[in-house]
Amino acid sequence: MEICLYQQDIGFYSSGKTRTGTQGDFLTPVSTGPVLGQLLSLQITELAQSLRNPTSLHLAEQGADQGHLALDILSSLAQSAPHLLSSLHLHLIEPSPVLAQQQKHSLQPFLSKITIHWHPDLASLPSLSHPTYFYSCELLDSFPVRMIRFFTGQWHERFVTRISDRWVWIDQPASPELLTEIHRWSIPPIEGFTAEIRLPISPWLTLLSEKIEQGAVLTLDYGLPAADLYHPSRSAGTLVALRKHTSASDPLSCPGEQDLTAHLNFSQLVEDGLKLGFQSYGPHPFMTALTRQAAPLLHDSQPLPEKWTRNFQHLVHPNFFGQTHLALLQTKNLPASFRPSMFST
Ligand SMILES: C[S@@+](CC[C@H](N)C(=O)[O-])C[C@H]1O[C@@H](n2cnc3c(N)ncnc32)[C@H](O)[C@@H]1O
């Protein structure tokens, strides 16, 4: 999965080809329009207010693709909270030079207004002693997974090998490392049960926690709590291959030309976060989280433009992103006065 997605120049994401949006291979909440960025800007304003508008506020995004979400957030802040702009620093964590260039192009209107830093990986992000708001959309589902399968009374790991001119699965007994995870998430030992385990999440969150002294980490992605993700009814796992807005039948075909993705185990983020000192809000589905965040706009006496409403519907309607996508906010060392309205009842 790592090679197919990230191999330099030829990986699905490193080739520089357009992957998201109608011209690409799949839609993401970001590609539906600027409303998601507008809603996140409201959350950033709430964070800044709880910190009494600090002199320096760092925003950081990983997996920003063409930089549209960052642009939408900054454009919205420029309108609704212009006093914050002078305190902002934006960090984009982007390993692909082609995408970093596209982000620079998208963010052109802000290059002279705020400081924007690019980092090739999370390790290169400096430790941030100022309050930080780290956000990502559909980043973690593209972190590589390991596949497991239970048959003949034991757990196996699924590997890939080449026979004649075809890539095929080959199963070997699961390693102790994977057995520990299988036990941790009580994955049911049912004949034929297949699932994914994403090991890189824990080191990623640990590193992030080392970088952020005070602030919030917002994760937007599709996924489920462990009890649902590994429910006996979900026996075929969640790995899918996507190409040109269609799911492909074989994840092993056309390496580098189709996206490979699997659902996020949100319990893993919450549990690991608690151990690292984060407080969790959610995860809640977009239909509740984003509707709560949008409440001041929805209750405004001015009618909202039709384009805005259509964009919002895409985000919260259960047939689009409303039910599949969840929002999780993990905060660290924030004042008790911070009450994110995205998660308030
Ligand atoms: C599904 S796309 C989502 C793009 C965008 N955030 C959106 O929501 O439209 C996943 C993105 O995550 C990026 N990505 C995956 N692993 C990454 C990593 N370790 N560091 C930075 N970006 C990464 C990919 O290159 C790709 O641009």
PDBQT file of the ligand as one rigid body, heavy atoms in Angstrom, charges set to zero:
ROOT
HETATM    1  C1  LIG A 401      -7.491  11.355   0.278  1.00  0.00    +0.000 C 
HETATM    2  S1  LIG A 401      -6.320  12.609   0.034  1.00  0.00    +0.000 S 
HETATM    3  C2  LIG A 401      -7.090  13.925   0.911  1.00  0.00    +0.000 C 
HETATM    4  C3  LIG A 401      -6.675  15.262   0.398  1.00  0.00    +0.000 C 
HETATM    5  C4  LIG A 401      -7.325  16.475   1.090  1.00  0.00    +0.000 C 
HETATM    6  N1  LIG A 401      -6.981  16.558   2.487  1.00  0.00    +0.000 N 
HETATM    7  C5  LIG A 401      -8.818  16.459   0.943  1.00  0.00    +0.000 C 
HETATM    8  O1  LIG A 401      -9.494  16.172   1.938  1.00  0.00    +0.000 OA
HETATM    9  O2  LIG A 401      -9.314  16.718  -0.163  1.00  0.00    +0.000 OA
HETATM   10  C6  LIG A 401      -5.010  12.106   1.108  1.00  0.00    +0.000 C 
HETATM   11  C7  LIG A 401      -3.815  13.031   1.091  1.00  0.00    +0.000 C 
HETATM   12  O3  LIG A 401      -2.956  12.697   2.179  1.00  0.00    +0.000 OA
HETATM   13  C8  LIG A 401      -1.622  12.801   1.728  1.00  0.00    +0.000 C 
HETATM   14  N2  LIG A 401      -0.746  12.061   2.632  1.00  0.00    +0.000 N 
HETATM   15  C9  LIG A 401      -0.766  10.751   2.922  1.00  0.00    +0.000 A 
HETATM   16  N3  LIG A 401       0.219  10.437   3.801  1.00  0.00    +0.000 NA
HETATM   17  C10 LIG A 401       0.850  11.606   4.085  1.00  0.00    +0.000 A 
HETATM   18  C11 LIG A 401       1.932  11.963   4.938  1.00  0.00    +0.000 A 
HETATM   19  N4  LIG A 401       2.555  11.054   5.681  1.00  0.00    +0.000 N 
HETATM   20  N5  LIG A 401       2.310  13.264   4.982  1.00  0.00    +0.000 NA
HETATM   21  C12 LIG A 401       1.671  14.204   4.248  1.00  0.00    +0.000 A 
HETATM   22  N6  LIG A 401       0.645  13.924   3.412  1.00  0.00    +0.000 NA
HETATM   23  C13 LIG A 401       0.241  12.645   3.337  1.00  0.00    +0.000 A 
HETATM   24  C14 LIG A 401      -1.681  12.274   0.312  1.00  0.00    +0.000 C 
HETATM   25  O4  LIG A 401      -0.566  12.652  -0.443  1.00  0.00    +0.000 OA
HETATM   26  C15 LIG A 401      -2.973  12.919  -0.180  1.00  0.00    +0.000 C 
HETATM   27  O5  LIG A 401      -2.711  14.202  -0.693  1.00  0.00    +0.000 OA
ENDROOT
TORSDOF 0
